[in-house]
Amino acid sequence: MIDSGKICYITYTNSKCSDIWEMFLIEQKKYSSIPLYFISDSVVLNEKENTLLYENGEPYFESWVRSLSSIPYEYFIYLQEDFILYDHVNQEKINQYLNFLKTNQEFSFIRLLKSGSLNQNKVLDTLYEIESTNSDIFSMQATIWRKDDYVKIMNGTKNKIWLENETYRDFMIQNNLKGLYHYDGESKRGLNHYDSTVYPYIATALVRGKWNMSEYGNELSIPINEHGIDVNIRGIY
């Protein structure tokens, strides 16, 4: 079992994406039992106690730093509302990775899929190192983070808006922060990332605000139909 006293999910979202909250939440709870929090500008459905609120216009990094200071966990898994699970999370593997981070303080995170231009420096079984000098050291994908190191990155970059950019990479390189990624021979999905058997999710369900049917047509069709979502409202990518 997962050590629930040490790790949780934190999902960053905004009410502009409230139309997919129900699908995300139901699929998340169907396939995983790890505690789930939201950082949002409004309460996510009935998750009032687990929604950490921010005001639109508040700097992005401040929302994260303040929210992380209020949760009693040493580690968290970064999510976004369009990271839709389509199969059960490998809890044994998550627990193994959590224990690895706890005993190897030199690593700040474990990315739960292979994404970007990464080397194959195997560290343990299905874990590979991402060197601090790698241009893809930072990624807004499902990732186990050491909370203190994530706060350090947020405070060090002070990005005001949600956007994956080079300031994260530059800060991590300058401060010699490194991590690992999971890879177990999974198939490539699209141009830049692979599937994940440890955290099987749609990465991502929305592309430029439209449903990513070109890469995840099969995985998306089932929950879209189950939740009665009209894909024509957002459109199809």
Secondary structure, DSSP 8 states (H G I E B T S, - for coil): ---TTTEEEEEE--GGGGGGHHHHHHHHHHH--S-EEEEESS--TT-STTEEE--TTS-HHHHHHHHHHTS--SEEEEEETT-EE-S---HHHHHHHHHHHHH-TTEEEEESS-BSS----EEETTEEEE-TT-TTS--SSSEEEEHHHHHHHHHHH--SSS---HHHHHHHHHTT-EEEEE-SS--EETTTEE--SSS-EETTSEETTEE-HHHHHHHHHHHHHHTT--HHHH-B-
